[in-house]
Amino acid sequence: MTSESGQFDARWQRVLHDLANQDWPAGCLYVVATPIGNLADLSPRALYALQKADLIAAEDTRSSRVLLNAWGIETPMMAAHRHNEAQAAATLLRHLGQGQRVALISDAGAPAVSDPGGRIVSEVRAAGHQVRVIPGPSAVIAALMGSGATSDENPAFVFAGFAPQKAVARQTWLKTWCAVPAAIILFESPHRVRSTATDIAAIAGADRPVTVARELTKRFEQIATVPAGELADWFAQDSQRTMGEFVLIVHEAAKKEVAALGQDAEQIVAAMLRSYSVKDTARLLAAFSGLPRDVLYAKALQIKQQDNEAQD
């Protein structure tokens, strides 16, 4: 065991020696990806960049202090979040103008990817200073890696960010994104994940696969792919499934012709809903009409929700 430890220390020293001999220009902004949960995911290059920097601009200095303390990094910090990004950019430009090395980090993952930092990077580049990226952990890529939602034949995916909080805006937003012929990746909070899942089923169709990735890289990490129409039941089976930080991936729609529902069909759906559940209505109508079950499920769910809203 001692021998193995010694070999590891020797390898680690070689890595640090190699890093020290790399080019670390002064007056440069280093955009550094940090762990999204597991502190051990900090890369050696990211660690070295944070140690070598003269100043670290952090989204939340208190949250980042946990990471820096864990790795013994004592570099001074300043806050750079969405509410002070313009002011922070001006301050960082002064430091860069003095030839200092500045590292930019967010609370977790990649700065400027659904996190503050984009404005700072843009202004630093516009001022003529160098920007170097230290890549690393990303909730978007981690969820995609565990979902199986893309392939060599169609590697396309779209990151849509956080879904709107209000139901009507969220549904309109989902209609736009779910029409894209690619996997759609979005973030959601534990407070709204069930509502968003219901909206996805109504808009994308009951059979559309959705991957739920929660607590990525943490102790209770969970990645599950479930048909959209079964998501509500999946969440209801275990209260733990609605806890944590969520990435949802709406898989690309199956390649098939989708029949349009006419007014008569909508009236039939409405009539059946008086006696049957949404799921049974879609199943029975699909058997008799030949229309896609996911289209019928989405329409039945929409009519059911409209009827509930009218009664409230």
C-alpha positions as CSV (number, residue, x, y, z in Angstrom):
1,M,0.0,0.0,0.0
2,T,2.9,2.3,0.9
3,S,4.6,1.5,-2.4
4,E,1.4,2.3,-4.4
5,S,1.0,5.6,-2.5
6,G,4.6,6.5,-3.3
7,Q,4.0,5.7,-7.0
8,F,0.9,7.9,-7.0
9,D,2.8,10.8,-5.4
10,A,5.6,10.5,-7.9
11,R,3.1,10.6,-10.8
12,W,1.3,13.5,-9.3
13,Q,4.6,15.4,-9.0
14,R,5.3,14.8,-12.7
15,V,1.9,16.1,-13.6
16,L,2.5,19.3,-11.5
17,H,5.9,19.7,-13.1
18,D,4.4,19.4,-16.6
19,L,1.7,21.9,-15.7
20,A,4.3,24.4,-14.4
21,N,6.2,24.2,-17.7
22,Q,3.1,25.0,-19.7
23,D,2.3,28.5,-20.9
24,W,0.4,30.6,-18.3
25,P,0.3,34.1,-19.8
26,A,-0.1,37.1,-17.5
27,G,-3.0,39.6,-18.1
28,C,-5.2,36.6,-19.1
29,L,-8.7,35.5,-18.0
30,Y,-8.8,31.8,-17.2
31,V,-12.4,30.5,-17.4
32,V,-12.3,27.4,-15.2
33,A,-14.9,24.6,-14.9
34,T,-15.4,23.4,-11.3
35,P,-17.1,20.2,-9.9
36,I,-20.9,19.9,-10.1
37,G,-21.0,17.9,-6.9
38,N,-18.0,15.6,-6.4
39,L,-15.0,17.7,-5.3
40,A,-12.6,15.1,-6.7
41,D,-13.7,16.0,-10.2
42,L,-11.5,19.1,-10.2
43,S,-8.9,18.6,-12.9
44,P,-5.2,19.0,-12.2
45,R,-5.1,21.8,-14.7
46,A,-8.0,23.6,-13.1
47,L,-6.4,23.2,-9.7
48,Y,-3.1,24.6,-11.0
49,A,-4.9,27.5,-12.6
50,L,-6.7,28.4,-9.4
51,Q,-3.5,28.3,-7.4
52,K,-1.5,30.3,-9.9
53,A,-4.2,33.0,-10.4
54,D,-3.7,36.4,-8.7
55,L,-7.5,36.7,-8.2
56,I,-10.5,34.4,-8.5
57,A,-13.9,35.9,-9.6
58,A,-16.6,33.6,-8.2
59,E,-20.3,33.5,-8.6
60,D,-20.7,33.0,-4.8
61,T,-17.6,33.3,-2.7
62,R,-19.1,31.4,0.2
63,S,-19.9,28.3,-2.0
64,S,-16.6,28.5,-3.8
65,R,-14.7,28.7,-0.5
66,V,-15.7,25.1,0.3
67,L,-14.0,23.9,-2.9
68,L,-10.9,26.1,-2.4
69,N,-10.5,25.0,1.2
70,A,-10.7,21.4,0.2
71,W,-7.8,21.8,-2.2
72,G,-5.8,24.2,0.0
73,I,-6.2,27.1,-2.5
74,E,-5.7,30.5,-0.8
75,T,-6.0,32.8,-3.8
76,P,-8.0,36.0,-3.1
77,M,-11.6,36.1,-4.3
78,M,-14.2,38.6,-5.4
79,A,-17.8,38.2,-6.3
80,A,-19.0,38.1,-9.9
81,H,-22.6,37.2,-10.2
82,R,-25.6,38.1,-12.4
83,H,-26.5,41.1,-10.3
84,N,-23.0,42.8,-10.4
85,E,-21.6,41.3,-13.6
86,A,-21.1,44.7,-15.3
87,Q,-19.3,46.2,-12.3
88,A,-17.3,43.0,-11.9
89,A,-16.2,43.1,-15.5
90,A,-14.8,46.6,-15.1
91,T,-12.9,45.6,-11.9
92,L,-11.4,42.5,-13.6
93,L,-10.4,44.6,-16.6
94,R,-8.3,46.8,-14.3
95,H,-6.6,43.7,-12.8
96,L,-5.9,42.3,-16.2
97,G,-4.5,45.6,-17.3
98,Q,-2.0,45.4,-14.5
99,G,-0.8,42.0,-15.9
100,Q,-2.6,39.8,-13.3
101,R,-3.9,36.4,-14.0
102,V,-7.7,36.1,-13.2
103,A,-9.7,32.9,-12.9
104,L,-13.4,33.0,-13.4
105,I,-15.6,30.3,-11.8
106,S,-19.3,29.7,-11.1
107,D,-20.9,27.8,-8.2
108,A,-20.6,24.6,-10.2
109,G,-19.7,23.5,-13.7
110,A,-18.9,25.7,-16.6
111,P,-19.1,29.5,-16.2
112,A,-21.2,31.3,-18.8
113,V,-23.2,28.1,-19.5
114,S,-26.6,28.8,-17.8
115,D,-24.4,30.6,-15.2
116,P,-23.0,34.1,-15.0
117,G,-19.7,34.9,-16.9
118,G,-20.7,35.4,-20.5
119,R,-20.7,39.2,-20.2
120,I,-17.3,39.2,-18.5
121,V,-15.8,36.9,-21.1
122,S,-17.2,39.1,-23.9
123,E,-15.9,42.4,-22.4
124,V,-12.5,40.9,-21.6
125,R,-12.1,39.7,-25.2
126,A,-13.4,43.1,-26.6
127,A,-10.7,44.8,-24.5
128,G,-8.0,42.8,-26.2
129,H,-7.0,40.5,-23.3
130,Q,-6.5,36.8,-23.7
131,V,-9.1,34.3,-22.6
132,R,-8.2,30.7,-21.9
133,V,-10.7,27.9,-21.1
134,I,-10.0,25.2,-18.6
135,P,-12.7,22.7,-19.4
136,G,-14.1,20.2,-17.0
137,P,-17.4,19.1,-15.3
138,S,-20.7,20.0,-16.9
139,A,-24.2,18.9,-15.9
140,V,-25.3,19.2,-19.5
141,I,-22.6,16.8,-20.8
142,A,-22.8,14.5,-17.8
143,A,-26.5,14.0,-18.2
144,L,-26.1,13.5,-22.0
145,M,-23.4,10.9,-21.4
146,G,-25.7,8.8,-19.2
147,S,-28.8,9.1,-21.2
148,G,-28.1,7.4,-24.5
149,A,-30.2,10.1,-26.2
150,T,-27.7,10.7,-29.0
151,S,-26.0,8.4,-31.5
152,D,-23.4,8.5,-34.2
153,E,-26.2,8.7,-36.7
154,N,-27.7,11.8,-35.1
155,P,-25.3,13.3,-32.5
156,A,-27.4,16.5,-32.4
157,F,-28.6,18.0,-29.1
158,V,-29.8,21.4,-27.9
159,F,-29.3,22.9,-24.4
160,A,-32.4,25.0,-23.7
161,G,-31.5,26.1,-20.1
162,F,-34.1,26.5,-17.4
163,A,-37.8,26.2,-18.3
164,P,-40.0,29.2,-17.6
165,Q,-41.6,29.2,-14.2
166,K,-45.2,30.0,-15.2
167,A,-47.3,27.2,-16.8
168,V,-48.5,29.0,-19.9
169,A,-45.1,30.4,-20.8
170,R,-43.5,27.0,-20.0
171,Q,-45.9,25.2,-22.3
172,T,-45.3,27.6,-25.2
173,W,-41.5,27.3,-24.6
174,L,-41.7,23.5,-24.7
175,K,-43.7,23.5,-27.9
176,T,-40.9,25.4,-29.6
177,W,-38.1,23.2,-28.3
178,C,-39.8,19.8,-28.6
179,A,-40.3,20.4,-32.3
180,V,-36.6,20.5,-32.8
181,P,-35.3,17.2,-34.4
182,A,-32.7,16.6,-31.6
183,A,-32.4,15.7,-28.0
184,I,-33.5,18.7,-25.8
185,I,-31.6,19.3,-22.5
186,L,-33.2,21.5,-19.8
187,F,-32.7,22.3,-16.2
188,E,-35.5,22.2,-13.6
189,S,-35.9,22.8,-9.9
190,P,-37.3,20.2,-7.5
191,H,-40.3,22.4,-6.9
192,R,-41.4,22.4,-10.6
193,V,-40.1,19.2,-12.0
194,R,-43.4,17.3,-11.8
195,S,-45.3,20.1,-13.4
196,T,-42.7,20.3,-16.2
197,A,-42.9,16.6,-16.7
198,T,-46.7,16.8,-17.1
199,D,-46.3,19.5,-19.7
200,I,-43.7,17.5,-21.6
201,A,-46.1,14.6,-21.8
202,A,-48.9,16.8,-23.0
203,I,-46.7,18.5,-25.7
204,A,-44.2,15.9,-26.7
205,G,-46.4,12.9,-26.4
206,A,-46.8,10.0,-24.0
207,D,-44.3,7.7,-25.7
208,R,-41.5,10.3,-26.1
209,P,-38.6,9.1,-23.9
210,V,-37.4,11.5,-21.2
211,T,-34.2,11.0,-19.2
212,V,-34.3,12.3,-15.6
213,A,-30.8,12.9,-14.3
214,R,-30.7,14.1,-10.7
215,E,-27.9,14.8,-8.2
216,L,-25.2,14.1,-10.8
217,T,-21.8,13.0,-9.4
218,K,-23.2,13.1,-5.9
219,R,-23.9,10.2,-3.5
220,F,-27.6,9.8,-4.6
221,E,-27.0,10.2,-8.3
222,Q,-29.9,8.8,-10.4
223,I,-30.4,8.6,-14.1
224,A,-33.6,7.0,-15.5
225,T,-35.3,7.1,-18.9
226,V,-39.0,6.9,-18.8
227,P,-41.8,7.5,-21.4
228,A,-43.2,11.0,-20.8
229,G,-46.6,9.7,-20.1
230,E,-45.3,7.6,-17.2
231,L,-43.2,10.3,-15.5
232,A,-45.9,11.4,-13.1
233,D,-46.2,7.8,-11.8
234,W,-42.4,7.4,-11.7
235,F,-42.1,10.5,-9.5
236,A,-45.0,9.4,-7.3
237,Q,-43.4,6.0,-6.6
238,D,-40.6,7.5,-4.4
239,S,-40.6,10.9,-2.8
240,Q,-36.8,11.0,-3.1
241,R,-37.1,11.2,-6.8
242,T,-38.3,14.8,-6.6
243,M,-35.3,16.0,-4.5
244,G,-32.0,17.4,-5.7
245,E,-30.9,19.2,-8.8
246,F,-32.4,18.1,-12.1
247,V,-31.4,17.8,-15.8
248,L,-34.2,16.6,-18.1
249,I,-33.5,15.3,-21.6
250,V,-36.4,15.0,-24.0
251,H,-35.2,12.5,-26.5
252,E,-35.7,13.1,-30.2
253,A,-39.1,12.2,-31.5
254,A,-39.5,9.0,-33.4
255,K,-39.5,9.3,-37.2
256,K,-43.1,8.9,-38.1
257,E,-46.0,10.6,-39.7
258,V,-48.2,12.4,-37.1
259,A,-51.8,12.6,-38.1
260,A,-53.6,15.9,-37.3
261,L,-56.6,15.7,-35.1
262,G,-59.8,17.2,-36.4
263,Q,-62.6,18.8,-34.5
264,D,-64.7,15.6,-34.5
265,A,-61.8,13.6,-33.0
266,E,-61.4,16.2,-30.3
267,Q,-65.1,15.9,-29.4
268,I,-64.7,12.1,-29.2
269,V,-61.7,12.4,-26.9
270,A,-63.7,14.8,-24.7
271,A,-66.6,12.4,-24.5
272,M,-64.5,9.4,-23.6
273,L,-62.8,11.3,-20.8
274,R,-66.1,11.5,-19.0
275,S,-65.8,7.7,-18.5
276,Y,-62.1,6.8,-18.9
277,S,-58.7,8.0,-17.7
278,V,-56.4,9.9,-20.0
279,K,-54.3,6.8,-20.5
280,D,-57.2,4.5,-21.3
281,T,-58.8,7.1,-23.6
282,A,-55.6,7.3,-25.7
283,R,-55.1,3.5,-25.8
284,L,-58.7,2.7,-26.9
285,L,-58.8,5.5,-29.5
286,A,-55.5,4.4,-30.9
287,A,-56.7,0.8,-31.3
288,F,-59.9,1.9,-33.2
289,S,-58.6,4.9,-35.2
290,G,-55.0,4.0,-36.0
291,L,-53.9,7.4,-34.9
292,P,-50.6,7.6,-32.9
293,R,-51.2,6.9,-29.2
294,D,-48.8,9.6,-28.1
295,V,-50.8,12.2,-30.1
296,L,-54.0,11.0,-28.7
297,Y,-52.6,11.0,-25.1
298,A,-51.3,14.6,-25.5
299,K,-54.7,15.8,-26.8
300,A,-56.6,13.9,-24.1
301,L,-54.3,15.4,-21.4
302,Q,-54.7,18.9,-22.8
303,I,-58.5,18.6,-22.9
304,K,-58.5,17.2,-19.3
305,Q,-56.4,20.1,-18.0
306,Q,-58.6,22.6,-19.8
307,D,-61.7,21.0,-18.3
308,N,-60.1,21.1,-14.8
309,E,-59.1,24.7,-15.2
310,A,-62.7,25.6,-16.3
311,Q,-64.1,24.0,-13.2
312,D,-61.7,25.8,-10.8
